[in-house]
């Protein structure tokens, strides 16, 4: 049971980390495209 719980908690941590990374990348891409639009 302890091992199963550890795996589940690790999975949750990885999911949160991935979501944070994806959000950061999306924000950077959005700000870059917005910057390009402003230059045009």
C-alpha atoms as one frame of an Amber mdcrd trajectory, in Angstrom:
protein
   0.000   0.000   0.000   2.759   2.447   0.887   4.484   1.868  -2.455   1.200
   2.391  -4.315   0.587   5.659  -2.446   4.131   6.838  -3.183   3.614   6.167
  -6.898   0.276   8.021  -6.866   1.751  11.050  -5.098   4.719  11.041  -7.484
   2.284  10.879 -10.412   0.392  13.904  -9.040   3.649  15.845  -8.597   4.719
  15.025 -12.163   1.299  16.051 -13.526   1.438  19.392 -11.687   5.006  19.954
 -12.905   4.051  19.165 -16.507   1.040  21.504 -16.329   3.258  24.308 -15.018
   5.813  23.773 -17.798   3.100  23.687 -20.482   1.509  26.881 -19.112   4.887
  28.641 -19.125   5.580  27.582 -22.723   2.099  28.647 -23.859   2.509  32.056
 -22.205   5.900  32.553 -23.872   4.539  31.573 -27.289   1.507  33.846 -26.827
   3.643  36.814 -25.758   5.994  36.204 -28.709   3.148  36.088 -31.254   1.628
  39.203 -29.660   5.008  40.938 -29.930   5.232  40.003 -33.627   1.708  41.340
 -34.236   2.662  44.646 -32.590   5.731  44.925 -34.838   3.679  44.399 -37.982
